C-alpha cells in the first residue's frame, strides 16, 4: 500500500518536474565527500518518474569515476556492467514490468558491486533511521546481502524526491540502513549503527 502511494505521487510529476529535479539532484550528490573520493560507484539509470540519474552518471564519468550499472537477471539478482556514456545503454523489458536501461557491454558478474566505494540505491522513500523502502522486488536486498557477505562497506546512498523523506517506514530484519539520502534540496545523513 505504501509503495502504491509513493508511486502515485511520482506519477503526477511532469517531465519538466523530473528534469529540473534531476539537475538539482546531480548537483547535491556531487557535493558528497564520499562521491568526491570514489573510484568506483555502483549506480542505476532512472526510468519513468524516478529521480533522474543520467546527469549524475555523466558527471561522475567526467571526473574519471568508474560507474557500474545493474542488469536484471531472471532470478531478480543483479549483474553489473560499466557505463561508458548514454550510447552504452540498451532498453530491456523484463516480462510485464517496466523497461529498464542496462549496460550493453560486457557483464562483470553479480560480485562486481563489491568493488564499489559508493552504491547509489533506488528507492521510494527513506525514514529518519535511514531505512529505505524499495520497489519490493528484492534485487537490492540481494546486493546489500552480497556486500555484507564480502565484508565490503561502501557508502550506501539513496536518491529521492524531498517528499519521500518520512519519519517512519516499516522494516524487516534483513533491511539495512543507508548512510545518506540525496534530494533536490539537499543531503540528509543518518547515524550508522555498529
N, C-alpha and C positions, 0 to 999 in steps of 0.2 A: 504494500500500500504506500509506504514512504517513497519507494522508488518511483512509483507512478506519479506521485505528487511533484517530486523534483523534476521529473521529465516533462510534466505538463507545463511547468513554469518555463523551462528551457524552450519548449516547442512554441511558446508565444513570442520568443525573441525574433527580431527581424534580421535580415542578412547584414544590415548596417550595424545593428547592436553587436552581433557576433564579431564582425570585422574590427570595430572600434575597441571592443574588449580584448581581442587578440593582440592588438598593438600595445595596449596598456599592460596586459599580462606579460608579454615578452619583456617589456622594459623593466617591470618589477622583478621578474625572475632573474634577469641578467645581473641584477644588483646583489643577488645572493652570494655570499662568500664561498659557499660550497660549490656553486657553479663556476666561480672565478678560478678555483683551484683544480677543477675536474679535468681529467684527461679523457675519461670515457663516461658518457651519460647514456643511460637506457631511457628512452622516451617513447612516444607514440604519436601517431598522426590523428588529429581530431577529425571527427566526422559529424555531419549534421549540425546540431546546435551546441555541441560540446565547446568548451572554451578553446579557442583556436591555438594551435601549436606550431604551424609552419614557419611563421616569422621567427619564433624562438629557435626552432631546429636549424634554420639557416644562419642565424646569428651565432649559435654555438659552433657550427661548422666553420664560419668565418674566423672564429677565434682559434681554430685548429683542434677543436674537441672532436673526438671520435664519437659519433652518435649511433647508437644501436636502436633498431625498431623491431617490434614484435611481428611475428607471423603466426596466426592462429592455427593450431594443429587440430586434427579431427577429434582428439580427446579433450579439447579445450585448454591444453597446455600451450605454452608459447615457445616458439623457436625465435631466433634473432638473426637479423641481417644488418649490414651497415647502410646508413643513409648517406648518399653522396649528392643529394640535391633532389629537387622535385621530380626530375626526369627519371630518378631511380625507383620511383614508386609504381606499383601496379594496384588497380582496383580489383578486389577479390570479394565475391559474395559467398558467404558460408551458409548454405541452406536457406531458410526463410528469413535469416537475420539481416541486419543492415550490411551494406557493403563496406569493407574496410580498405584502407590504403596500407599496403605492406611492401617491404623491400623486395625489389625484383631480382636482386643478385643472389650471390651465394648465401646459403644458410649456415650459420655458425653453431647451431645446436642450442638446446634449452639452457645449458650451463654457461653460455657466453655472458649472461647477465651478471654472473658472479664477479666479473672484472670491472663492473661499473662503480664509479665513485659516487654517483648520484643516480637514483631511479626516480623519474618523474612518473607519477601514477595518475591514471584517470580516476574519476570518481563522480559521485552525485552530491556528496555532502561530506563534511567533517565536523566533529564536535569539539568541545572545549578540552577534551583529553587527547585530541589528535586521532581519534578513531574514525576511519574512513568508511563511508558507505559506497560500495562499488555497484556495478550493474547486476550482480548476482550470478554471474557465470562461473566464478571461481578461478578464472585464469590467473589473476594477480595474487590470489591466496596461494596458489602453487608457486608463483615466483617468489613470494615472501618466505615460504617454507624452504624453497631451494636455497635462498640466500642464507637462511639460518643454519641449514644442514652443512653448508660450505664454510660456515664461520665468516661470511662476508658481511660487512656492516656499512653499506653505502648510506648516504643521506637519503631518506625517503621523503619526497615532497609531492603533495597533491596540488593539481591546478584546478581551480574552481571559480565560479562567479561569487560576488560578495554575499548574495542572499543564501548561499549554500553552506555558510559557516554558521552552525547552530549550537545550541547549548548542550544537547544530549542526543545520542543515537544509540540504538541497541547494538550490543557487541557480543560476539561469540568467543569462546576460549581460544580459537586459533587466530583471531584478529590481532593485528599488530599496529601500534600507533605510528603515525608519520611524524617526522621531525618538524615539518612546517607546511603551511598552506600558502600558496600564492594566489591572489585575486587581482583583478584590475586595479583595485585601490591600495593594495599593499601586501605585506607579508606578516603572517602571524606564526610565531614559534610555539612549540608545545614542550613541556617538561619531559625529559626522557627518563623512563623508569629503568632501573638497573636490572 
